[in-house]
Amino acid sequence: MPKEIKGNASRKPPEPSASHADIDDWLGRQMPHLQPILRALDESIRTEIPGLQYAVKWKRPHYGLPELGWIIELAAYDVSVNVVFFGGADFDSPPPLGTADRTRYLKLTTLEETRRPELHTWIEQASRTPGWT
């Protein structure tokens, strides 16, 4: 029997904070080979989107805006990092992975992939697309 896909509706969203300290702590606890990728992503998100709120919940950092909700989540695994866009299905050209609800994501394994132009376009689009509230 296939496993039922659950959306975010039953999950309580993280509590927002203006402080980036929890994400800094989280970054420092990740695998050393993933830290450059995660730090580059964090810097890109913070540079591209002013006025962010931050949280770490379910061992994942969340980035959001008061008027749009949570818009981006990072997920670190053994060999890769997923960049999750909660409103990604609504982007002009959505990220390639994901079929549940409006969430779309991409998987990165190298620092060079953080410099892809489409990634920065998706971050910019996330700054004006409603996410998870």
C-alpha positions as a LaTeX table, in Angstrom:
\begin{tabular}{lrrr}
\hline
Residue & $x$ (\AA) & $y$ (\AA) & $z$ (\AA) \\
\hline
Met1 & 0.00 & 0.00 & 0.00 \\
Pro2 & 1.52 & 3.38 & $-0.96$ \\
Lys3 & 2.34 & 5.75 & 1.85 \\
Glu4 & 0.02 & 8.73 & 2.02 \\
Ile5 & 1.71 & 12.08 & 1.41 \\
Lys6 & 0.99 & 14.57 & 4.16 \\
Gly7 & 1.14 & 18.29 & 3.57 \\
Asn8 & 2.15 & 20.99 & 6.02 \\
Ala9 & $-1.46$ & 21.52 & 7.15 \\
Ser10 & $-1.10$ & 19.26 & 10.19 \\
Arg11 & 2.30 & 20.60 & 11.19 \\
Lys12 & 2.64 & 23.67 & 13.36 \\
Pro13 & 4.92 & 26.24 & 11.68 \\
Pro14 & 8.11 & 27.38 & 13.43 \\
Glu15 & 8.10 & 30.43 & 15.68 \\
Pro16 & 9.80 & 33.30 & 13.81 \\
Ser17 & 12.74 & 35.26 & 15.16 \\
Ala18 & 14.61 & 38.27 & 13.83 \\
Ser19 & 17.83 & 36.71 & 15.14 \\
His20 & 19.97 & 34.55 & 12.89 \\
Ala21 & 21.71 & 32.96 & 15.91 \\
Asp22 & 19.82 & 29.65 & 15.82 \\
Ile23 & 20.71 & 29.17 & 12.16 \\
Asp24 & 24.36 & 30.03 & 12.90 \\
Asp25 & 24.36 & 27.33 & 15.59 \\
Trp26 & 22.73 & 24.85 & 13.21 \\
Leu27 & 25.28 & 25.60 & 10.46 \\
Gly28 & 28.14 & 24.88 & 12.86 \\
Arg29 & 26.74 & 21.43 & 13.68 \\
Gln30 & 26.51 & 20.20 & 10.09 \\
Met31 & 28.95 & 17.87 & 8.39 \\
Pro32 & 32.17 & 19.72 & 7.52 \\
His33 & 31.98 & 18.88 & 3.81 \\
Leu34 & 28.45 & 20.37 & 3.58 \\
Gln35 & 29.16 & 23.54 & 5.55 \\
Pro36 & 30.55 & 25.55 & 2.59 \\
Ile37 & 27.42 & 24.72 & 0.55 \\
Leu38 & 25.11 & 25.61 & 3.42 \\
Arg39 & 26.93 & 28.83 & 4.24 \\
Ala40 & 26.86 & 29.94 & 0.59 \\
Leu41 & 23.13 & 29.24 & 0.41 \\
Asp42 & 22.49 & 31.06 & 3.68 \\
Glu43 & 24.46 & 34.08 & 2.46 \\
Ser44 & 22.63 & 34.12 & $-0.89$ \\
Ile45 & 19.22 & 33.94 & 0.78 \\
Arg46 & 20.06 & 36.67 & 3.29 \\
Thr47 & 21.56 & 38.92 & 0.60 \\
Glu48 & 18.71 & 38.48 & $-1.86$ \\
Ile49 & 15.80 & 38.83 & 0.59 \\
Pro50 & 15.71 & 41.75 & 3.06 \\
Gly51 & 13.65 & 41.64 & 6.25 \\
Leu52 & 13.84 & 37.89 & 6.80 \\
Gln53 & 12.69 & 36.04 & 9.87 \\
Tyr54 & 14.48 & 32.86 & 10.93 \\
Ala55 & 13.79 & 29.63 & 12.77 \\
Val56 & 15.18 & 26.14 & 13.19 \\
Lys57 & 12.58 & 23.41 & 13.57 \\
Trp58 & 12.71 & 19.70 & 12.77 \\
Lys59 & 16.51 & 20.13 & 12.49 \\
Arg60 & 16.10 & 22.41 & 9.48 \\
Pro61 & 16.54 & 26.17 & 9.11 \\
His62 & 13.57 & 28.13 & 7.83 \\
Tyr63 & 13.57 & 31.56 & 6.20 \\
Gly64 & 10.41 & 33.62 & 6.01 \\
Leu65 & 8.80 & 36.99 & 5.59 \\
Pro66 & 5.98 & 38.28 & 7.83 \\
Glu67 & 3.67 & 38.93 & 4.87 \\
Leu68 & 4.40 & 35.66 & 3.00 \\
Gly69 & 5.08 & 33.04 & 5.69 \\
Trp70 & 7.93 & 30.54 & 5.51 \\
Ile71 & 9.36 & 30.62 & 2.01 \\
Ile72 & 12.60 & 28.58 & 2.09 \\
Glu73 & 13.87 & 25.63 & 4.09 \\
Leu74 & 17.30 & 23.96 & 3.96 \\
Ala75 & 17.74 & 20.26 & 4.60 \\
Ala76 & 21.21 & 18.75 & 5.04 \\
Tyr77 & 21.73 & 15.05 & 4.37 \\
Asp78 & 24.86 & 12.87 & 4.27 \\
Val79 & 25.95 & 13.85 & 0.76 \\
Ser80 & 23.64 & 16.65 & $-0.34$ \\
Val81 & 21.65 & 19.72 & 0.62 \\
Asn82 & 18.06 & 20.28 & $-0.43$ \\
Val83 & 16.82 & 23.82 & $-0.94$ \\
Val84 & 13.05 & 23.71 & $-0.43$ \\
Phe85 & 10.83 & 26.46 & $-1.82$ \\
Phe86 & 7.40 & 26.27 & $-0.14$ \\
Gly87 & 5.74 & 28.18 & $-3.01$ \\
Gly88 & 8.01 & 26.78 & $-5.72$ \\
Ala89 & 5.22 & 25.35 & $-7.86$ \\
Asp90 & 4.07 & 28.94 & $-8.49$ \\
Phe91 & 7.45 & 30.10 & $-9.85$ \\
Asp92 & 7.78 & 31.06 & $-13.53$ \\
Ser93 & 10.04 & 28.04 & $-14.07$ \\
Pro94 & 9.74 & 25.83 & $-10.95$ \\
Pro95 & 12.60 & 23.88 & $-9.38$ \\
Pro96 & 12.78 & 20.37 & $-10.84$ \\
Leu97 & 11.97 & 18.17 & $-7.82$ \\
Gly98 & 8.82 & 17.70 & $-5.78$ \\
Thr99 & 5.20 & 17.03 & $-6.55$ \\
Ala100 & 3.45 & 17.49 & $-3.20$ \\
Asp101 & 1.33 & 20.60 & $-2.82$ \\
Arg102 & 3.14 & 23.78 & $-3.89$ \\
Thr103 & 6.56 & 22.74 & $-2.54$ \\
Arg104 & 9.44 & 22.28 & $-4.99$ \\
Tyr105 & 13.12 & 21.73 & $-4.29$ \\
Leu106 & 16.53 & 21.08 & $-5.72$ \\
Lys107 & 19.38 & 18.94 & $-4.49$ \\
Leu108 & 22.92 & 20.37 & $-4.35$ \\
Thr109 & 26.12 & 18.38 & $-3.86$ \\
Thr110 & 28.83 & 20.94 & $-4.68$ \\
Leu111 & 29.66 & 24.53 & $-3.83$ \\
Glu112 & 29.69 & 25.36 & $-7.55$ \\
Glu113 & 25.99 & 24.48 & $-7.78$ \\
Thr114 & 25.18 & 27.30 & $-5.34$ \\
Arg115 & 26.28 & 29.75 & $-8.04$ \\
Arg116 & 23.76 & 28.56 & $-10.64$ \\
Pro117 & 21.79 & 31.52 & $-12.02$ \\
Glu118 & 18.44 & 29.70 & $-11.78$ \\
Leu119 & 18.99 & 29.14 & $-8.05$ \\
His120 & 19.31 & 32.88 & $-7.51$ \\
Thr121 & 16.23 & 33.45 & $-9.68$ \\
Trp122 & 14.26 & 31.01 & $-7.51$ \\
Ile123 & 15.45 & 32.73 & $-4.32$ \\
Glu124 & 14.31 & 36.06 & $-5.75$ \\
Gln125 & 10.94 & 34.61 & $-6.77$ \\
Ala126 & 10.52 & 33.14 & $-3.27$ \\
Ser127 & 10.79 & 36.69 & $-1.89$ \\
Arg128 & 7.50 & 37.57 & $-3.57$ \\
Thr129 & 5.63 & 34.23 & $-3.53$ \\
Pro130 & 3.43 & 33.19 & $-0.59$ \\
Gly131 & 4.87 & 30.23 & 1.26 \\
Trp132 & 3.77 & 28.15 & 4.23 \\
Thr133 & 1.78 & 30.03 & 6.87 \\
\hline
\end{tabular}
